[in-house]
Amino acid sequence: MKTELAVDLALSARKIQYDEHVKRVLANRYILAWILHETADEFRGLSIPKIAVDCIQEGIEISECPLVPGQANTPDRITCDNTEDKVPGEGAIFYDIRFHARLMDDRNLPMKLLVNVEGQKNYYPGYPLVTRGVFHGARMISSQLGTEFRIPDYRSLRKVYSIWICMNTPKAAGNAISRYRLTKEDLIGSMPVKQADYDKLCLVFIGLGKNPSKEGILRLLGVLLSQDMDAAEKQQILANEFDIPVEQGTFGEELNQMCNLSDYVEQCGIEKGIKAGRQERTIELIVKKLARGKTVEEIADALEEEPDTIRGLISSLS
């Protein structure tokens, strides 16, 4: 029989695998194209295929690209998923998805954006999630020094987006999209500064409710990350409603793996909960029998357990 530790380790490993598949599914360029189209003003007038094929750059990697501020990295090395941003004396920061997007601005000049997409399962992690988003965005800006620009060429600083997809959100935050960005406020008079020169950081938080929205990006992400739909149903909706080529590349396979692991993790959690409930009931019976003066051997015989098991449960009470 597996020990509780073995079960916990197996379940933890499956959860990690599930999280990796979620990142890979979210990193599909058509999914990313929909996210950009619905949350970033720069992409509103473009079609989903154009964003997916022409704007999102090659080089999206998962768990492979360490990013160290100040290191002589090429721009392509910045473009990656789950990138690690670390400096001496600080902890590591991991970006779920991180990539470059290129397009033409309103003056028909080429521009490049840096985009980070995060999947967040815990809406209340013990600190304001939006503050963490600010930190992510600030690091994406500061890490461009030596890769995207060199002092004093601040004009080459790229705008960054940090987009957070929040699952399991409370009712007040579900089916909602909020955006935070730098704006200009004239206190006395007005300084003639172009918006593009200061509009360099934008945070977007997408809250998915328990009852998914029926349209737009909330519908798309709600279907994609649903715990109640199988892979075939998801593929049908993604193809029919959002024109996403689910069979292209490994996307369909990743979606299948994600759904299968989701079912496995859920079942393991249920079984573990049942086991924990049974153990709690067993402990209650042991306490009652000890109060009646029963010996360990008598209790083990009555509960059809090994004496060592009873002793272990008794020791857990102290």
Contacts in CASP RR format, 6 or more apart in sequence:
PFRMAT RR
TARGET T0000
AUTHOR 0000-0000-0000
METHOD contacts of the structure
MODEL  1
MKTELAVDLALSARKIQYDEHVKRVLANRYILAWILHETADEFRGLSIPK
IAVDCIQEGIEISECPLVPGQANTPDRITCDNTEDKVPGEGAIFYDIRFH
ARLMDDRNLPMKLLVNVEGQKNYYPGYPLVTRGVFHGARMISSQLGTEFR
IPDYRSLRKVYSIWICMNTPKAAGNAISRYRLTKEDLIGSMPVKQADYDK
LCLVFIGLGKNPSKEGILRLLGVLLSQDMDAAEKQQILANEFDIPVEQGT
FGEELNQMCNLSDYVEQCGIEKGIKAGRQERTIELIVKKLARGKTVEEIA
DALEEEPDTIRGLISSLS
2 10 0 8 1.000
7 268 0 8 1.000
7 272 0 8 1.000
10 268 0 8 1.000
11 265 0 8 1.000
11 268 0 8 1.000
11 269 0 8 1.000
11 272 0 8 1.000
14 261 0 8 1.000
14 264 0 8 1.000
14 265 0 8 1.000
14 268 0 8 1.000
15 265 0 8 1.000
17 261 0 8 1.000
18 258 0 8 1.000
18 261 0 8 1.000
18 262 0 8 1.000
18 265 0 8 1.000
20 62 0 8 1.000
20 63 0 8 1.000
21 254 0 8 1.000
21 257 0 8 1.000
21 258 0 8 1.000
21 261 0 8 1.000
22 119 0 8 1.000
22 225 0 8 1.000
22 258 0 8 1.000
23 62 0 8 1.000
23 81 0 8 1.000
23 82 0 8 1.000
23 96 0 8 1.000
23 97 0 8 1.000
23 119 0 8 1.000
24 62 0 8 1.000
24 250 0 8 1.000
24 254 0 8 1.000
25 31 0 8 1.000
25 224 0 8 1.000
25 251 0 8 1.000
25 254 0 8 1.000
25 255 0 8 1.000
25 258 0 8 1.000
26 32 0 8 1.000
26 96 0 8 1.000
26 97 0 8 1.000
26 117 0 8 1.000
26 119 0 8 1.000
26 165 0 8 1.000
26 224 0 8 1.000
27 60 0 8 1.000
27 62 0 8 1.000
27 81 0 8 1.000
27 97 0 8 1.000
27 117 0 8 1.000
28 244 0 8 1.000
28 251 0 8 1.000
28 254 0 8 1.000
29 52 0 8 1.000
29 53 0 8 1.000
29 56 0 8 1.000
29 60 0 8 1.000
30 48 0 8 1.000
30 52 0 8 1.000
30 242 0 8 1.000
30 244 0 8 1.000
30 245 0 8 1.000
31 220 0 8 1.000
31 224 0 8 1.000
31 244 0 8 1.000
32 52 0 8 1.000
32 56 0 8 1.000
32 97 0 8 1.000
32 99 0 8 1.000
32 115 0 8 1.000
32 117 0 8 1.000
33 43 0 8 1.000
33 48 0 8 1.000
33 49 0 8 1.000
33 51 0 8 1.000
33 52 0 8 1.000
33 55 0 8 1.000
33 56 0 8 1.000
34 48 0 8 1.000
34 217 0 8 1.000
34 220 0 8 1.000
34 242 0 8 1.000
34 244 0 8 1.000
35 117 0 8 1.000
35 163 0 8 1.000
35 165 0 8 1.000
35 206 0 8 1.000
35 217 0 8 1.000
35 221 0 8 1.000
36 42 0 8 1.000
36 43 0 8 1.000
36 51 0 8 1.000
36 55 0 8 1.000
36 56 0 8 1.000
36 101 0 8 1.000
36 115 0 8 1.000
36 161 0 8 1.000
37 43 0 8 1.000
37 44 0 8 1.000
37 45 0 8 1.000
37 46 0 8 1.000
37 48 0 8 1.000
37 51 0 8 1.000
37 217 0 8 1.000
38 177 0 8 1.000
38 216 0 8 1.000
38 217 0 8 1.000
39 161 0 8 1.000
39 163 0 8 1.000
39 177 0 8 1.000
39 179 0 8 1.000
39 204 0 8 1.000
39 206 0 8 1.000
39 217 0 8 1.000
40 113 0 8 1.000
40 115 0 8 1.000
40 161 0 8 1.000
40 202 0 8 1.000
40 204 0 8 1.000
42 103 0 8 1.000
42 105 0 8 1.000
42 111 0 8 1.000
42 113 0 8 1.000
43 51 0 8 1.000
43 55 0 8 1.000
43 101 0 8 1.000
43 103 0 8 1.000
46 55 0 8 1.000
46 103 0 8 1.000
48 242 0 8 1.000
48 243 0 8 1.000
49 243 0 8 1.000
51 101 0 8 1.000
54 103 0 8 1.000
55 101 0 8 1.000
55 102 0 8 1.000
55 103 0 8 1.000
56 99 0 8 1.000
56 100 0 8 1.000
56 101 0 8 1.000
57 79 0 8 1.000
57 99 0 8 1.000
57 100 0 8 1.000
57 101 0 8 1.000
57 102 0 8 1.000
58 79 0 8 1.000
59 76 0 8 1.000
59 79 0 8 1.000
59 80 0 8 1.000
59 99 0 8 1.000
60 79 0 8 1.000
60 80 0 8 1.000
60 81 0 8 1.000
60 97 0 8 1.000
60 99 0 8 1.000
61 79 0 8 1.000
61 80 0 8 1.000
61 81 0 8 1.000
62 80 0 8 1.000
62 81 0 8 1.000
62 82 0 8 1.000
63 81 0 8 1.000
63 82 0 8 1.000
64 80 0 8 1.000
64 81 0 8 1.000
64 82 0 8 1.000
65 77 0 8 1.000
65 78 0 8 1.000
65 79 0 8 1.000
65 80 0 8 1.000
65 81 0 8 1.000
65 82 0 8 1.000
65 83 0 8 1.000
65 84 0 8 1.000
65 98 0 8 1.000
66 83 0 8 1.000
66 84 0 8 1.000
66 86 0 8 1.000
67 73 0 8 1.000
67 77 0 8 1.000
67 78 0 8 1.000
67 80 0 8 1.000
67 83 0 8 1.000
67 84 0 8 1.000
67 85 0 8 1.000
67 98 0 8 1.000
67 143 0 8 1.000
68 85 0 8 1.000
68 86 0 8 1.000
68 87 0 8 1.000
69 85 0 8 1.000
69 87 0 8 1.000
69 139 0 8 1.000
69 142 0 8 1.000
69 143 0 8 1.000
69 145 0 8 1.000
70 143 0 8 1.000
70 145 0 8 1.000
70 146 0 8 1.000
70 147 0 8 1.000
72 146 0 8 1.000
73 146 0 8 1.000
73 147 0 8 1.000
74 147 0 8 1.000
75 100 0 8 1.000
75 147 0 8 1.000
75 148 0 8 1.000
77 147 0 8 1.000
78 98 0 8 1.000
78 100 0 8 1.000
78 114 0 8 1.000
78 143 0 8 1.000
78 144 0 8 1.000
78 147 0 8 1.000
78 148 0 8 1.000
79 98 0 8 1.000
79 99 0 8 1.000
79 100 0 8 1.000
80 95 0 8 1.000
80 98 0 8 1.000
80 99 0 8 1.000
81 95 0 8 1.000
81 96 0 8 1.000
81 97 0 8 1.000
81 98 0 8 1.000
81 99 0 8 1.000
82 94 0 8 1.000
82 95 0 8 1.000
82 96 0 8 1.000
82 97 0 8 1.000
82 98 0 8 1.000
83 94 0 8 1.000
83 95 0 8 1.000
83 98 0 8 1.000
84 92 0 8 1.000
84 93 0 8 1.000
84 94 0 8 1.000
84 95 0 8 1.000
85 92 0 8 1.000
85 93 0 8 1.000
85 95 0 8 1.000
85 139 0 8 1.000
85 143 0 8 1.000
86 92 0 8 1.000
86 93 0 8 1.000
93 135 0 8 1.000
93 136 0 8 1.000
93 139 0 8 1.000
95 116 0 8 1.000
95 118 0 8 1.000
95 136 0 8 1.000
96 116 0 8 1.000
96 117 0 8 1.000
96 118 0 8 1.000
96 119 0 8 1.000
97 115 0 8 1.000
97 116 0 8 1.000
97 117 0 8 1.000
97 118 0 8 1.000
98 114 0 8 1.000
98 115 0 8 1.000
98 116 0 8 1.000
98 117 0 8 1.000
98 140 0 8 1.000
99 114 0 8 1.000
99 115 0 8 1.000
100 112 0 8 1.000
100 113 0 8 1.000
100 114 0 8 1.000
100 115 0 8 1.000
101 112 0 8 1.000
101 113 0 8 1.000
101 115 0 8 1.000
102 110 0 8 1.000
102 111 0 8 1.000
102 112 0 8 1.000
102 113 0 8 1.000
103 110 0 8 1.000
103 111 0 8 1.000
103 113 0 8 1.000
104 110 0 8 1.000
104 111 0 8 1.000
105 111 0 8 1.000
105 196 0 8 1.000
111 159 0 8 1.000
112 158 0 8 1.000
113 158 0 8 1.000
113 159 0 8 1.000
113 160 0 8 1.000
113 161 0 8 1.000
114 140 0 8 1.000
114 144 0 8 1.000
114 148 0 8 1.000
114 158 0 8 1.000
114 159 0 8 1.000
114 160 0 8 1.000
114 161 0 8 1.000
115 160 0 8 1.000
115 161 0 8 1.000
115 163 0 8 1.000
116 136 0 8 1.000
116 137 0 8 1.000
116 140 0 8 1.000
116 160 0 8 1.000
116 161 0 8 1.000
116 162 0 8 1.000
116 163 0 8 1.000
117 163 0 8 1.000
117 164 0 8 1.000
117 165 0 8 1.000
118 133 0 8 1.000
118 136 0 8 1.000
118 162 0 8 1.000
118 163 0 8 1.000
118 164 0 8 1.000
118 165 0 8 1.000
119 164 0 8 1.000
119 165 0 8 1.000
119 166 0 8 1.000
119 167 0 8 1.000
120 129 0 8 1.000
120 164 0 8 1.000
120 165 0 8 1.000
120 166 0 8 1.000
120 167 0 8 1.000
121 167 0 8 1.000
121 168 0 8 1.000
122 168 0 8 1.000
123 129 0 8 1.000
123 166 0 8 1.000
123 167 0 8 1.000
123 168 0 8 1.000
123 169 0 8 1.000
123 170 0 8 1.000
123 173 0 8 1.000
123 207 0 8 1.000
125 132 0 8 1.000
129 164 0 8 1.000
129 166 0 8 1.000
129 205 0 8 1.000
130 180 0 8 1.000
130 203 0 8 1.000
130 205 0 8 1.000
133 162 0 8 1.000
133 164 0 8 1.000
133 203 0 8 1.000
134 180 0 8 1.000
134 203 0 8 1.000
136 162 0 8 1.000
137 160 0 8 1.000
137 162 0 8 1.000
137 201 0 8 1.000
137 203 0 8 1.000
138 201 0 8 1.000
140 160 0 8 1.000
140 162 0 8 1.000
141 157 0 8 1.000
141 160 0 8 1.000
141 200 0 8 1.000
141 201 0 8 1.000
144 157 0 8 1.000
144 158 0 8 1.000
145 151 0 8 1.000
148 156 0 8 1.000
148 157 0 8 1.000
148 158 0 8 1.000
149 155 0 8 1.000
149 156 0 8 1.000
149 157 0 8 1.000
157 200 0 8 1.000
158 200 0 8 1.000
159 199 0 8 1.000
159 200 0 8 1.000
159 201 0 8 1.000
159 202 0 8 1.000
160 200 0 8 1.000
160 201 0 8 1.000
160 202 0 8 1.000
161 202 0 8 1.000
161 203 0 8 1.000
161 204 0 8 1.000
162 202 0 8 1.000
162 203 0 8 1.000
162 204 0 8 1.000
163 203 0 8 1.000
163 204 0 8 1.000
163 206 0 8 1.000
164 203 0 8 1.000
164 204 0 8 1.000
164 205 0 8 1.000
164 206 0 8 1.000
165 206 0 8 1.000
165 207 0 8 1.000
165 208 0 8 1.000
165 221 0 8 1.000
165 225 0 8 1.000
166 173 0 8 1.000
166 205 0 8 1.000
166 206 0 8 1.000
166 207 0 8 1.000
166 208 0 8 1.000
167 207 0 8 1.000
167 208 0 8 1.000
167 225 0 8 1.000
168 208 0 8 1.000
169 176 0 8 1.000
169 207 0 8 1.000
169 208 0 8 1.000
169 209 0 8 1.000
171 209 0 8 1.000
171 210 0 8 1.000
173 207 0 8 1.000
173 209 0 8 1.000
174 207 0 8 1.000
174 208 0 8 1.000
174 209 0 8 1.000
174 210 0 8 1.000
175 207 0 8 1.000
175 208 0 8 1.000
175 209 0 8 1.000
175 211 0 8 1.000
175 212 0 8 1.000
175 213 0 8 1.000
175 218 0 8 1.000
176 206 0 8 1.000
176 207 0 8 1.000
177 204 0 8 1.000
177 205 0 8 1.000
177 206 0 8 1.000
177 207 0 8 1.000
177 217 0 8 1.000
177 218 0 8 1.000
178 204 0 8 1.000
178 205 0 8 1.000
179 202 0 8 1.000
179 203 0 8 1.000
179 204 0 8 1.000
179 205 0 8 1.000
180 202 0 8 1.000
180 203 0 8 1.000
180 204 0 8 1.000
180 205 0 8 1.000
181 199 0 8 1.000
181 201 0 8 1.000
181 202 0 8 1.000
181 203 0 8 1.000
182 198 0 8 1.000
182 199 0 8 1.000
182 200 0 8 1.000
182 201 0 8 1.000
182 202 0 8 1.000
183 199 0 8 1.000
184 193 0 8 1.000
184 195 0 8 1.000
184 198 0 8 1.000
206 217 0 8 1.000
206 218 0 8 1.000
206 221 0 8 1.000
207 218 0 8 1.000
208 218 0 8 1.000
208 221 0 8 1.000
208 222 0 8 1.000
208 225 0 8 1.000
209 222 0 8 1.000
212 218 0 8 1.000
212 219 0 8 1.000
212 222 0 8 1.000
212 223 0 8 1.000
212 226 0 8 1.000
213 219 0 8 1.000
213 222 0 8 1.000
219 241 0 8 1.000
220 238 0 8 1.000
220 241 0 8 1.000
220 242 0 8 1.000
223 229 0 8 1.000
223 234 0 8 1.000
223 237 0 8 1.000
223 238 0 8 1.000
224 234 0 8 1.000
224 238 0 8 1.000
226 234 0 8 1.000
227 262 0 8 1.000
227 266 0 8 1.000
229 237 0 8 1.000
229 259 0 8 1.000
230 259 0 8 1.000
231 252 0 8 1.000
231 255 0 8 1.000
231 256 0 8 1.000
231 258 0 8 1.000
231 259 0 8 1.000
231 260 0 8 1.000
234 255 0 8 1.000
234 259 0 8 1.000
235 246 0 8 1.000
235 247 0 8 1.000
235 252 0 8 1.000
235 255 0 8 1.000
238 244 0 8 1.000
238 246 0 8 1.000
239 245 0 8 1.000
239 246 0 8 1.000
244 251 0 8 1.000
245 251 0 8 1.000
246 252 0 8 1.000
246 255 0 8 1.000
279 313 0 8 1.000
282 303 0 8 1.000
282 305 0 8 1.000
282 313 0 8 1.000
283 313 0 8 1.000
283 316 0 8 1.000
283 317 0 8 1.000
285 299 0 8 1.000
285 303 0 8 1.000
286 299 0 8 1.000
286 303 0 8 1.000
286 310 0 8 1.000
286 313 0 8 1.000
286 314 0 8 1.000
287 317 0 8 1.000
289 298 0 8 1.000
289 299 0 8 1.000
289 302 0 8 1.000
290 299 0 8 1.000
290 314 0 8 1.000
294 302 0 8 1.000
296 307 0 8 1.000
296 310 0 8 1.000
296 311 0 8 1.000
296 314 0 8 1.000
297 307 0 8 1.000
299 305 0 8 1.000
299 310 0 8 1.000
300 306 0 8 1.000
300 307 0 8 1.000
300 309 0 8 1.000
300 310 0 8 1.000
303 310 0 8 1.000
END
